[in-house]
Amino acid sequence: MAGKFEMSPLIAQEVNRACARESAQKRFESMHTMDLGPSKQIADRIKVDSRNQDTGLYREATEMGISLNDYLETLDPSPRDPFNEVVSPLDALERVLYHLQTPARGPITVDQFISGPAAILMPALILQWVNEGMEMGFGSMGVFSAVRPISGMTMTPLYLEGDEQQGVAKAPPTTRTGKRLGAAAKSGLPKTIVTYRDKDVKLGVYGRVLDFSYEVVKYASLDELRLIFLFIGLQIAYDDIGNIFEIIDVGDGTSGTPPTRLQISGAGGAGTLTWQDIVMAVARLGEGGFRVTHWVGESDSLVDFLSIPQLTGAPGSNIGMLLGEILMQRGPYQTPFGTILISPNPPADVDHLAFFDQMFAVAKAQESALVIELDKIIAMRWEEVAISGTWGFWKWASDASGVIDYSA
């Protein structure tokens, strides 16, 4: 049977078009079976709020500690499958816009939107686009093992130090299921150590400031405006990727002693990344029960990674199609050997390639998700509007990440 990367580009294009047509047809059919009553009531309120520039809905959402988009979902929940995935063709925000913007579904301008009955929703739309951009940058898997909501600008992080003993140990068998082990039996088992770090994680403010006036985008289409904020989301995601690289390569600053890390010295000499290096990284992480899900380094690391002979294959192989599939992807590069993330601001040692297990390596402490100065957006004073959030990062498991140093 042909593998994923053996499908010709023309056939793949036709398959994608057929899937898109089928999805659009199902979306159209579902639109006529949705209960739009609750969203109509919300839309009626938003018409009045937009006319009066009343941000009451945002205040209500803030009091609950959630975004407006999530608040709308509490007022008008979308149908979900057993895996909690939305199965409705429109989410709560889109259902409200369906009522308010139906006559202008085409190339509506920013000015038409912000002067119309849905004006109060512009900040929510912008944040939705920024978050979409961040998801594009991280990929569908995400990059953080856990996210801890906190209050304040510092926190003391937990740290999975690992097992005190290596290898497998077995306790003596018990005579019945559920019997507690005695001290002697317990002493034969490895200990999993979870402790606090020596220092707190210091949070920083991340985001972007808009350096353009409302007049610049006034007559742009909403599609054009969406591209601007998708780009902003991508840049914020790349900032986080740079932080992940630095944390794995240099340390997260939460330990009182110099950070320890799993380091592999390159086998191919200065500036040469080899297949042996890649296999060694996978094996070393596997010793702790982890797996390599991501590789992160500066842009030349992508060239080094995809130039390894064992990855490119023999002449006449389908590597050209494989590389085409990889390089045409939006966001991080998904390869058969893990996801490649490109750091925008790598440390000085550029011939370092970090690798990690997304489920266990790096955690995120978040004082606030992305917020926007909504009053300025609604009042069309976009100069110096800030889109920002407050968060920080730390290594959660010591053996779930490492670095290949092929600089010497």
VOLO-180377 format. One line per field, with one value per residue (C-alpha): x, y, z. Coordinates in steps of 0.25 Angstrom, whole numbers, plus 2048, in hexadecimal, padded with zeros to 3 digits. Example, Ala and Ser with C-alpha at 12.3 -4.5 7.8 and 13.67 -1.06 7.14 Angstrom:
VOLO-180377
u: [831, 837]
v: [7EE, 7FC]
w: [81F, 81D]
END
This chain:
VOLO-180377
u: [800, 805, 80A, 806, 812, 810, 804, 806, 804, 7F9, 7F2, 7F3, 7EE, 7E2, 7DF, 7E0, 7D6, 7CD, 7CE, 7CC, 7BF, 7BA, 7BD, 7B6, 7AA, 7A9, 7AA, 79F, 796, 799, 796, 787, 786, 78D, 785, 788, 77E, 788, 792, 787, 784, 793, 794, 788, 790, 79D, 795, 791, 79F, 7A6, 79D, 7A1, 7AF, 7AC, 7B6, 7AD, 7AF, 7BE, 7BD, 7B4, 7BE, 7CA, 7C2, 7C2, 7D1, 7CE, 7CE, 7C2, 7C2, 7C2, 7B7, 7AE, 7B0, 7AB, 79E, 79C, 7A4, 7A9, 7A5, 7B1, 7B5, 7BA, 7C8, 7C3, 7C6, 7BC, 7B3, 7AB, 7AF, 7AF, 7B4, 7AD, 7B3, 7B1, 7A2, 7A1, 7A8, 79F, 793, 79A, 7A2, 79A, 798, 7A7, 7AD, 7B6, 7C2, 7BD, 7C6, 7CC, 7C4, 7B7, 7B9, 7BD, 7B2, 7A7, 79F, 7AB, 7B5, 7B6, 7BB, 7C8, 7D1, 7CC, 7CF, 7DD, 7E0, 7DA, 7E3, 7F0, 7ED, 7EB, 7F9, 7FF, 7F9, 7FF, 80D, 80C, 805, 7FA, 801, 805, 812, 810, 80E, 805, 800, 7FE, 7F5, 7FA, 7F8, 804, 811, 819, 817, 81E, 81E, 81D, 828, 828, 836, 835, 838, 842, 846, 848, 843, 837, 834, 829, 823, 820, 813, 807, 7FD, 7F1, 7ED, 7EE, 7F7, 800, 80F, 818, 824, 82E, 826, 825, 834, 836, 82E, 833, 82F, 828, 82D, 824, 829, 829, 833, 83D, 838, 82B, 827, 827, 81C, 81D, 814, 813, 80B, 80B, 808, 800, 808, 7FE, 7F1, 7E3, 7E3, 7EE, 7E5, 7D7, 7D4, 7DC, 7D3, 7D1, 7D9, 7E5, 7E3, 7E3, 7F0, 7F7, 7F3, 7F6, 804, 804, 800, 80B, 816, 811, 812, 820, 824, 81F, 827, 834, 831, 830, 83D, 844, 83E, 843, 850, 854, 84B, 83E, 844, 83C, 847, 852, 85D, 861, 856, 859, 854, 855, 860, 865, 872, 871, 878, 87B, 884, 882, 875, 871, 864, 864, 85A, 861, 85E, 84F, 84F, 857, 84D, 841, 848, 84C, 83E, 838, 841, 838, 82B, 82A, 829, 82E, 822, 829, 836, 839, 845, 848, 845, 852, 84E, 843, 84D, 856, 84B, 845, 853, 856, 859, 851, 845, 846, 847, 84E, 84D, 840, 838, 82C, 833, 830, 821, 824, 82B, 820, 816, 81E, 822, 814, 80D, 808, 80E, 819, 81F, 819, 823, 822, 82D, 826, 822, 82C, 82B, 833, 838, 838, 842, 84C, 857, 865, 868, 861, 866, 85D, 850, 847, 83D, 832, 825, 819, 811, 81C, 827, 823, 817, 811, 80C, 801, 7FC, 7F4, 7F0, 7F1, 7E9, 7E7, 7E3, 7D5, 7D1, 7DB, 7D7, 7C8, 7CB, 7D3, 7E0, 7E9, 7F6, 7FF, 7F4, 7FB, 7F8, 7FF, 7FF, 807, 80E, 81B, 822, 82A, 82F, 825, 82D, 83C, 83D, 833, 83C, 84A, 854, 85C, 869, 86F, 878, 885]
v: [800, 80E, 816, 824, 82A, 822, 829, 832, 841, 841, 836, 83C, 849, 842, 83B, 847, 84E, 843, 843, 852, 851, 846, 84E, 85A, 852, 84C, 85A, 860, 854, 856, 865, 862, 858, 861, 867, 876, 87B, 87E, 885, 88E, 893, 896, 89D, 8A6, 8AA, 8AC, 8B5, 8BE, 8BD, 8C1, 8CD, 8D2, 8CD, 8C5, 8BA, 8B4, 8A6, 8A7, 8AB, 89F, 896, 89C, 89A, 88B, 88B, 887, 88D, 893, 887, 87D, 885, 885, 876, 875, 87E, 875, 868, 862, 853, 84A, 83C, 832, 837, 846, 84A, 854, 84E, 85A, 861, 86E, 871, 87A, 887, 883, 880, 88E, 894, 88C, 894, 8A1, 8A0, 897, 8A2, 8A5, 897, 89B, 8A6, 8AE, 8B9, 8BC, 8C9, 8C2, 8B8, 8C2, 8CC, 8C1, 8B8, 8AF, 8BA, 8B6, 8A8, 8AE, 8AC, 89D, 89B, 8A0, 898, 88B, 88E, 890, 883, 87C, 882, 87C, 86F, 86F, 872, 867, 85C, 853, 84C, 859, 85A, 85B, 84F, 857, 865, 86A, 876, 87F, 88C, 895, 897, 88B, 87D, 871, 866, 857, 84F, 840, 83C, 82D, 820, 81F, 811, 80D, 800, 7F7, 7F3, 7E9, 7E8, 7DB, 7D5, 7D7, 7CD, 7D5, 7E0, 7EE, 7EA, 7F5, 7F3, 7F3, 7FB, 7F0, 7EE, 7FD, 7FF, 7F6, 800, 80C, 819, 824, 831, 83E, 84A, 859, 861, 86A, 877, 87C, 87D, 88C, 890, 899, 8A1, 89C, 8A1, 8AC, 8BB, 8C0, 8CB, 8CF, 8D8, 8D4, 8DC, 8D3, 8C6, 8CE, 8C9, 8BC, 8AF, 8A7, 89C, 8A6, 8AA, 89B, 899, 8A4, 89D, 88F, 895, 89B, 88E, 886, 890, 88F, 87F, 881, 889, 87D, 873, 87C, 87B, 86C, 86B, 873, 86C, 85E, 863, 86D, 86A, 870, 878, 871, 869, 86D, 865, 865, 85E, 850, 84B, 83F, 843, 83B, 83E, 83E, 832, 839, 844, 853, 858, 84A, 844, 835, 829, 824, 830, 82F, 821, 823, 82E, 825, 81A, 823, 829, 81B, 816, 81E, 81A, 827, 828, 833, 83B, 848, 84D, 85C, 865, 871, 871, 86A, 85E, 85B, 85A, 852, 848, 846, 845, 838, 82D, 823, 82C, 830, 822, 81C, 823, 820, 81F, 827, 831, 83D, 83A, 838, 846, 84C, 847, 84C, 85A, 85D, 85B, 867, 869, 860, 855, 847, 83C, 82D, 830, 83A, 849, 853, 861, 86D, 876, 885, 889, 87D, 87E, 881, 872, 870, 862, 85D, 855, 853, 848, 845, 83D, 847, 840, 841, 84B, 85A, 85F, 86D, 876, 880, 88C, 890, 88C, 895, 8A2, 8AE, 8BD, 8BB, 8CA, 8CF, 8C5, 8C8, 8D7, 8D6, 8DB, 8CF, 8D7, 8D0, 8C5, 8BA, 8AB, 8A4, 899, 896, 888, 881, 873, 869, 85B, 851, 844, 843, 838, 83B, 845, 846, 84D, 847, 850, 84E, 85B, 854]
w: [800, 7FD, 809, 80C, 805, 7F8, 7F4, 7E8, 7EA, 7E0, 7E6, 7F4, 7EF, 7E9, 7F6, 7FE, 7F5, 7F6, 805, 806, 7FD, 806, 813, 80D, 809, 817, 81D, 814, 818, 827, 826, 824, 830, 83A, 845, 843, 84E, 859, 850, 84A, 858, 85B, 84D, 851, 85D, 856, 84C, 858, 85E, 851, 84F, 85D, 85D, 86A, 86E, 878, 872, 873, 882, 884, 87E, 886, 893, 88F, 88B, 87D, 86F, 868, 85E, 86A, 871, 864, 864, 873, 86E, 861, 862, 855, 853, 857, 854, 85F, 85E, 861, 853, 84D, 842, 83E, 831, 838, 846, 850, 84A, 83C, 83F, 844, 838, 82F, 834, 834, 827, 81E, 813, 812, 812, 806, 806, 812, 816, 824, 824, 820, 82C, 836, 832, 832, 83C, 840, 843, 852, 84D, 846, 852, 853, 844, 845, 851, 84A, 83E, 847, 84E, 840, 83C, 849, 846, 838, 83E, 849, 840, 844, 84F, 856, 85D, 86C, 876, 87F, 881, 88F, 892, 89D, 8A3, 8A4, 89D, 8A3, 8A7, 8AD, 8A2, 8A4, 89E, 89A, 89E, 89A, 8A0, 8AB, 8A6, 897, 892, 896, 8A4, 8A9, 8B6, 8BC, 8B8, 8C2, 8C6, 8C2, 8B8, 8BF, 8CB, 8CF, 8CE, 8DA, 8DB, 8D7, 8CA, 8C7, 8C9, 8BC, 8B3, 8AC, 8B2, 8A9, 8AE, 8AC, 8B3, 8B3, 8AB, 8B3, 8AD, 8A8, 899, 895, 88C, 880, 878, 869, 85E, 853, 852, 846, 83F, 835, 836, 833, 826, 821, 821, 820, 812, 813, 812, 81E, 817, 817, 825, 829, 822, 82A, 837, 833, 830, 83E, 844, 83D, 842, 850, 84F, 849, 855, 85E, 855, 857, 866, 865, 85E, 868, 874, 86F, 86A, 875, 880, 886, 892, 89C, 8A2, 8AC, 8A5, 897, 88E, 88B, 87D, 874, 86B, 85F, 858, 849, 842, 835, 839, 839, 832, 82E, 833, 831, 831, 83D, 844, 841, 845, 852, 856, 854, 85C, 867, 869, 868, 874, 87D, 876, 86E, 85F, 855, 850, 84D, 848, 84A, 845, 83C, 82D, 829, 832, 828, 81D, 825, 829, 81B, 815, 81D, 812, 819, 819, 80A, 806, 7F9, 7EB, 7E5, 7F2, 7F5, 7FE, 7F5, 7F7, 806, 807, 7FF, 809, 815, 810, 80B, 818, 820, 82D, 833, 82A, 82C, 828, 82A, 835, 83D, 83C, 839, 83F, 83B, 846, 842, 84C, 84F, 859, 854, 853, 846, 843, 84E, 84B, 856, 857, 861, 865, 863, 86E, 879, 876, 877, 87F, 87F, 88A, 886, 88E, 882, 874, 869, 86B, 863, 866, 861, 864, 85B, 850, 851, 851, 845, 84C, 847, 849, 853, 857, 85E, 85D, 868, 872, 87E, 880, 882, 880, 887, 885, 88B, 889, 889, 880, 876, 86D, 869, 85F, 854, 854, 846, 847, 849]
END
